[in-house]
């Protein structure tokens, strides 16, 4: 009885071993995510003018040295923001409710969602497709990941070609052609080159319509 009582009062519990290397990795991951969250918030709330490495470091109460060590320098953080922008674009496409839309109507829906993304995420858009982060050049592997965000467009062009809605050609090239037209108008729009919203709306619709028409009625086979 006494032995049992003593065992309950003073149990000899062996503590779980601590893996310091794993704990350090968890801590680094937590810090890294906090830094990215702070950078994302600064971009969303204040845009590029309010975004600096010092502001990001201050937001998580750390030194810029620690910030650099987490991302391997300024380019490392810039690359993370670049990839975050394309992740958001991919989510924008995925959230589209296509319902009963068929063929070309779906391509129009994605074209409009692309423009909506640019309007809602202007700072990210400039980082993704402009010179928002001076001196930053995305590495080839990041560019490949970025283009994967357009896979839904490629798939729908392939579907339209299979249905006979446009001549068979390269779905990838068709998606690049549509993207080039969309980006051209949006880039000018975000820089304030259009005097009115109505003018921007008209030009964007005209650019998308012209590309889709040219793909449906090509003068000659140019997409190989």
CORURQUI-V249459 format. One line per field, one symbol per residue. ss: DSSP state (@ for helix, = for strand, . for the rest). phi: phi as a letter, one per 30 degrees, with the letter a starting at -180 (. if undefined). psi: psi as a letter, one per 40 degrees, with the letter a starting at -180 (. if undefined). Layout:
ss = ???
phi = ???
psi = ???
This chain:
ss = .@@@@@@@@..........@@@@@@@@@@@@@@@@@@@@@@@@@@@.@@@..@@@@@@@....@@@@@@@@..@@@@@@@@@@@@@@@@@@@@@........@@@@@@@@@@@@@@@@@@.@@@@@@@@..........@@@@@@@@@@@@@@@@@@@@@@@........@@@@@@@@@@@@@@@@@@@@......@@@@@@@@@@@@@@@@@@@@........
phi = .ddddddddbdccddddccddddddddddddddddddddddddddbideccbdddddddchbddddddddcijddddedddedddddddddeddddcdhcdbhdddddddddddddedddbdddddddbbcdceidbddedddddddddceddedddddddddidaedadeddddddddedddedddddddidcdbddddedddddddddddddddbddadccb
psi = dddddddddghghhihihgddddddddddddddddddddddddddeaddehidddddddefiidddddddefadddddddddddddddddddddehhdbehibddddddddddddddddefdddddddeafdghehhhiddddddddddeddddddddddddeeeiihahddddddddddddddddddddefehdiddddddddddddddddddddghdiheg.
